[in-house]
Amino acid sequence: MREMSYQEAEGKALKVLVDGIGEALVLEGEGGFYALYYFFGLYGLKAPHPEETPDWVEGPKPSPEGFRHPYDQARWLEENGYHLFINESK
C-alpha cells in the first residue's frame, strides 16, 4: 500500500475523506482496511500528482470506519513526534 500511486488508489477507494490538508483514501487490503493519506495541501497544492505515493498509511483495521480526516491525522502525527514539514523561515 505504501508504494501505491494516488491515481491507482483513487480508483480502488471505498471511501474518501477530504479537507484543506489533503485526502485520505480508504481501501481494502491484506488483513483489513487501510487509509492512504496524501497531504498535498501542506505543499500549497490543490490536488496530488497522479503518481504521488502516500505520505502516511494507517491500518489494517477491521472496518473502513474510524479513520481520521487528513487534518486530524496531520495533527496526531505532529503531536506524536512526526514532523510533516519544516518552516525554514525561522
C-alpha positions in Angstrom: 0.0 0.0 0.0 2.9 2.4 0.8 4.0 2.4 -2.8 0.6 2.8 -4.4 0.2 5.9 -6.5 -2.7 8.3 -5.9 -4.1 7.5 -9.3 -4.2 3.8 -8.6 -5.5 4.2 -5.0 -8.2 6.6 -6.1 -9.7 4.0 -8.5 -9.9 1.4 -5.7 -11.0 3.7 -2.8 -14.1 2.6 -0.9 -14.3 5.9 0.9 -12.6 9.3 0.5 -12.0 11.8 3.4 -11.2 15.3 2.2 -10.3 18.6 3.8 -7.9 21.5 3.3 -4.8 19.5 4.2 -5.4 16.6 1.7 -7.2 13.4 1.2 -7.4 10.0 2.9 -8.4 7.2 0.6 -9.7 4.1 2.4 -9.1 0.8 0.7 -9.5 -2.9 1.5 -6.2 -4.8 1.6 -4.5 -7.7 3.1 -5.6 -8.1 6.7 -8.3 -5.4 6.6 -8.8 -1.7 5.7 -6.2 0.9 5.2 -6.2 4.7 4.9 -3.7 6.2 2.5 -3.1 9.9 3.4 -2.0 12.4 0.8 -1.1 15.7 2.5 -0.8 17.8 -0.7 -2.4 20.9 0.9 0.7 21.3 3.1 2.7 22.0 0.0 0.3 24.6 -1.4 -1.2 22.2 -4.0 -4.9 21.9 -4.7 -4.6 18.2 -5.7 -2.0 15.5 -5.5 0.1 14.5 -8.5 -1.3 11.3 -10.0 1.9 9.4 -9.4 2.4 10.7 -5.8 2.7 7.9 -3.1 1.0 8.4 0.2 2.6 10.5 2.9 1.2 8.2 5.6 -0.6 4.8 5.7 -2.7 3.7 8.6 -4.1 0.2 9.1 -5.1 -2.5 9.0 -8.4 -2.0 10.8 -11.3 -4.4 10.8 -13.7 -1.8 9.3 -13.5 1.1 6.9 -14.9 3.4 9.6 -12.9 5.2 12.2 -10.1 6.7 10.1 -9.2 10.3 10.8 -9.7 13.2 8.3 -6.4 14.4 6.9 -6.2 17.5 9.2 -6.8 15.4 12.3 -4.3 12.8 11.2 -1.6 15.5 10.5 -2.2 17.0 14.0 -1.9 13.5 15.5 1.3 12.8 13.6 2.9 16.1 14.8 1.7 15.5 18.4 3.4 12.1 18.3 6.8 13.4 17.1 6.3 13.1 13.3 7.2 16.3 11.5 5.4 16.8 8.3 7.1 20.0 7.2 9.8 22.4 8.4 9.3 26.1 8.4 12.7 27.2 7.1 11.9 30.9 7.5 12.7 30.6 11.3 
